Amino acid sequence: MPTPPNALPETRKLGRNIARFRTTAGLTQEELAERAGISTRYIQDLERGLYVPTVFLANRLRQSLSVTWDDLLQGC
């Protein structure tokens, strides 16, 4: 699915980072959602740049992907 044109560049970059680390880890969107305790739809929307996760949720994603804050937020 394409990223909506009204998404902020930083939000799109964060979504791309999540998708990149997820695929590098060999995880599906469903597996990441389960690990982070959120819905698959929310992962899909994050990766498309529709939402900015709360700090609490971003930390759960970061831990689920085994990446640092610097890695997760690179380019944002």
C-alpha positions in Angstrom: 0.0 0.0 0.0 1.4 3.4 -0.8 2.1 6.0 1.9 -0.6 8.7 2.0 0.6 12.1 0.6 -0.3 14.0 3.8 2.0 11.9 6.0 4.9 13.9 7.5 8.4 13.0 6.2 9.6 12.0 9.7 6.6 9.7 10.2 7.2 8.1 6.8 10.9 7.6 7.7 10.0 6.0 11.1 7.6 3.7 9.3 10.3 2.7 6.8 12.7 2.0 9.7 10.2 -0.2 11.4 9.6 -2.1 8.2 13.3 -2.5 7.4 14.2 -3.8 10.9 11.2 -6.1 10.9 12.2 -7.7 7.6 15.8 -7.8 8.6 14.8 -9.7 11.7 12.8 -12.1 9.5 9.5 -11.2 11.1 6.1 -10.8 9.5 3.8 -7.9 10.5 1.8 -10.4 12.4 4.8 -11.7 14.4 6.0 -8.2 15.3 2.4 -7.2 16.3 2.3 -10.2 18.6 5.7 -9.5 20.1 4.8 -5.9 20.7 1.3 -6.6 22.0 -0.5 -4.5 19.3 -2.7 -5.2 16.3 -1.3 -6.2 12.9 -3.4 -3.4 11.4 -1.6 -0.8 13.6 1.8 -2.2 12.4 0.6 -1.8 8.8 -0.4 1.7 9.5 2.8 2.6 11.3 4.8 1.3 8.4 2.8 3.4 6.0 3.5 6.5 8.1 -0.1 7.0 9.2 0.6 7.2 12.9 3.4 8.2 15.3 3.6 5.7 18.2 3.7 6.9 21.7 7.0 6.7 23.5 5.7 3.6 25.4 4.7 1.8 22.2 7.9 2.9 20.4 9.9 1.3 23.2 7.9 -1.9 22.9 8.6 -2.0 19.1 12.3 -1.2 19.7 12.6 -4.0 22.2 10.7 -6.4 19.9 13.0 -5.6 17.0 16.1 -5.7 19.2 17.3 -2.3 18.0 18.6 0.9 19.8 16.7 4.2 19.9 19.2 5.7 17.6 18.6 2.9 15.1 14.8 3.2 15.3 14.8 7.0 15.0 17.6 7.2 12.3 16.7 10.0 9.9 13.5 11.1 11.7 
